[in-house]
Amino acid sequence: MIEFLLRDNDPDWYDEGRITKEDREEEAAAVAKARIAVFDEYTSNEDMYPEEKVMIVVWPAGLEYTEAYMWTVDNQFIREQINP
């Protein structure tokens, strides 16, 4: 998850290998404080994606700081929603 979040924050920076040990440690500390729930068999009303995996992340700053990620069962990333 840490690698996913690091790349998600700045894909170019990540792909160029400019992520430092300190960046990874900072992200790991934030993830350790977050509350994370994964739903492996989420089914939505959308016909395009009948079976999905969903991950909800609530960051320590409060409930208003959440992220939701969704994948198909074959691990194809579909979308992300970030609040605020």
ChimeraX attribute file (.defattr): number of C-alpha atoms within 10 A of each C-alpha:
attribute: neighborCount
match mode: 1-to-1
recipient: residues
	/A:1	9
	/A:2	16
	/A:3	12
	/A:4	10
	/A:5	14
	/A:6	17
	/A:7	15
	/A:8	11
	/A:9	10
	/A:10	11
	/A:11	13
	/A:12	11
	/A:13	12
	/A:14	16
	/A:15	10
	/A:16	8
	/A:17	9
	/A:18	10
	/A:19	15
	/A:20	10
	/A:21	9
	/A:22	9
	/A:23	13
	/A:24	15
	/A:25	12
	/A:26	13
	/A:27	16
	/A:28	17
	/A:29	12
	/A:30	14
	/A:31	18
	/A:32	12
	/A:33	12
	/A:34	16
	/A:35	13
	/A:36	15
	/A:37	12
	/A:38	14
	/A:39	12
	/A:40	15
	/A:41	13
	/A:42	17
	/A:43	14
	/A:44	11
	/A:45	8
	/A:46	8
	/A:47	8
	/A:48	8
	/A:49	15
	/A:50	13
	/A:51	18
	/A:52	20
	/A:53	20
	/A:54	19
	/A:55	16
	/A:56	18
	/A:57	18
	/A:58	19
	/A:59	18
	/A:60	15
	/A:61	10
	/A:62	9
	/A:63	11
	/A:64	12
	/A:65	13
	/A:66	19
	/A:67	16
	/A:68	17
	/A:69	16
	/A:70	22
	/A:71	19
	/A:72	18
	/A:73	15
	/A:74	9
	/A:75	10
	/A:76	11
	/A:77	13
	/A:78	12
	/A:79	10
	/A:80	13
	/A:81	11
	/A:82	12
	/A:83	10
	/A:84	8
